[in-house]
Amino acid sequence: MSKPAAGNYYIVNRETTSDGTSLAMEYNGEDAVLTVSELGSQPTQVWVITNDNDETQAVSPQDATSLQVGKTGDNDLTVLPAGGYVWVIRGEDDIYTVQDGGYTSFWGIKEAAVGQSVVITTGDNSDLQNWMLIPA
């Protein structure tokens, strides 16, 4: 499995809605829960992936690169002031998982629907936990 190159991406869930709509992760403001919305060309859907070290990477909204994706106490993902929030992003055949450093928690959504929160879940090999990184 390979690590993606640093760069700007749309982070799109592998699962589509029942009508085939692709769902992209969306920045809703500092401390706001991340959600998925219909993939478009909104700047709030563009994410900057930077290398932290050989293993981990940080993810920041394009519009607020001083912030990083982190976890709230409720296992929701949000955007917080940069503070070492890093993730293990690995992929094969252009499908990626985003995990914590212990490889036990994964980014995912509970169902493929517009407005769903992006959450931390245990790994179950579901497409709801798989993401595509589309260069922005």
N, C-alpha and C positions, 0 to 999 in steps of 0.2 A: 504494500500500500504506500502511496506517495503523499507527500505534503504539498499543498498548492503553493504556487509562486506568490510572493507578496504582490498586492495590487488591489484594484477596485473591482468589486463584484456585486451582482445581484445574488442573494442567497435564497434559492428557490426550493421549496419542499418537493420531494420526489413524488408524493401523492398529489393528485389533482382532485378538484371538487367533482361532484357527481355529473356536472355538465362539462367537465374537461378544462376548467379554469386553473391555470398555474398560480400558485400562491407564493409570494415573495415576502421575506421578513421585512418589517417596516419599523423605522425609528419614529417614536411618538413623543420624544422629548426626554430630557434628563429625569431620571427616577420613574419614568412611566414604563409600564410593562410592554414588552415587544409583542407585536401581533403579526399576523400574516394578512396580506391584502392581495387583490388581483395584480399580477405582474404587469407593470407598466413602465414608464420611463421617469417616474417621480424621483427626485433627488433623495427623498426619505427612504428609498429602497436600495440605495447604493452604500455598500460597506467597504471599508478599507481594512485589508488583512495585512498585518506587519509581522515580521519575524521577531520573536522574543529571544529564542535560542535555537539550537538544532532540533529541538523536540516540540516546542510550543509556539503559538502565535496569538496575537491580540487582535480583536475585532472592534472597530470603531465606526460610528456613522460618518459618512463623507462630510456632512455638514457640521460635525462637531468632533474633530479628531483628538481633542483633549479629553474625550470620554472613552470608556471601554465597556463592552458587554460584560456584565457580571450577573450574579444570582442574588435574588432576594431571599428572605427567610421562608417564603412560601413556595420555593422552587420555581418561581417565575423568573424569566430573564428580563433584565432592565439595562439601562445605560447609566453608568456611574462615573464620577471623576476617575481618571486613570490612576490605577494603583496596583498594577501587577495582575490584573484579571486576564489570565491566559488560558488557552485551550489547545488540545491536541486535535488537529484537523487532519484526517487521513482519507484518501479516496482510492478508488479503483474503477476504471471505465467511466470516469467523470461523475461518479456518485460518491459523496463524502459523508462521513459522520463527524460530529463535533463533540468531543468528550472532555471530561476533566482529566487532570494529570494522573489520576488513579485508574483511569479507564473503566469507571463504574457508572458514571452518569452521562447521559447523552442529551443533546438538544433535540426537541421534538415538539409535535403538536398532538392534541388528543383526538382530533378529527380534522378531516380536510374540508374546512369551511372558512370563508372570509371572516376575519375578526377573531379567530382563535388566538389565544395566548401562546407564545413560545415558552416552553417549560423544560425543566430538567427531569428526565425520567431514567428508569433503569433500562438497560439494553434488552431489546427483544427482537432485534433484526427486522423490525417493521419499516415499511417505506415511510411511515410517519416520522421516523428518526433519520431518514436519509435526505441529503440535500444536494442540489446541483449548484455549482458556482459558475455563473455566467459573467464573463468579463463585461464591465460597464463602459 
